[in-house]
């Protein structure tokens, strides 16, 4: 409750949360507001915004840009959240094993983590998506597979800090098993920074998905913001709205997630909270 009240008093965090909730609501009501498929042609090509009943105009094939932005929010949020969850599962698992056991296990796992970090995440994502059939599941797993190293290193650092604390030694003296100590004692005390980084990973995942869709490596059956920007890039001088509105949607959503993550970090980090108070 104290953390909730502190977050409600955090201005930038609340701004991010409100904007993020608006994006979520738009994604949820998209089928109600736009019952026609975003792939459906509803007007003449290149209809300017505000004409022919189209709030944000039409694209090269006469499809509703507003419907595409609304349905694209569903795709971006699903991929962003699911990819971040996948990255958290992989990163926390590897980081927990590495930090708790230490020694050669830690050495091997950290060298593997560093190997992943030497390869640019976007390049690796392109290689993985291009190798397999681009689909929603493939994109989620790919982004999760390239986003876990920071979470693994953070989890390892937290476990190294906590594994020799008194409550862990007390649990060992009581004969509790490794899994119970890790899940029941250490992880709950290390979860705050992990949640903060995971929330910021959502923004990174949305940017990665948009970049992949822009390059034609997104799910061809789903309307996404990156696909819309890519489809409008060749006619941006004549039909600027085709790229500008999806781009603004990406900018606003990513900015809102970053503001929310910043507020969450300030609230869950006691040192920052003491400096602010």
Secondary structure by P-SEA (a helix, b strand, c coil): caaaaaaaacaaaaaaaaaaaaaaaaaaacccccccccccccccccccccccccccccccccccaaaaaaaaaaaaaaaaaaaaaaaaaaaaaaaaaaaaaccaaaaaaaaaaaaaaaccaaaaaaaaaaaccccaaaaaaaaaaaccaaaaaaaaaaaaaccccaaaaaaaaacccaaaaaacccccccaaaaaaaaaaaaaaaaaaaaaaaaacccccccccaaaaaaaacccccccccccaaaaaaaaaaaaaaaaaaaaaaaaacaaaaaaac
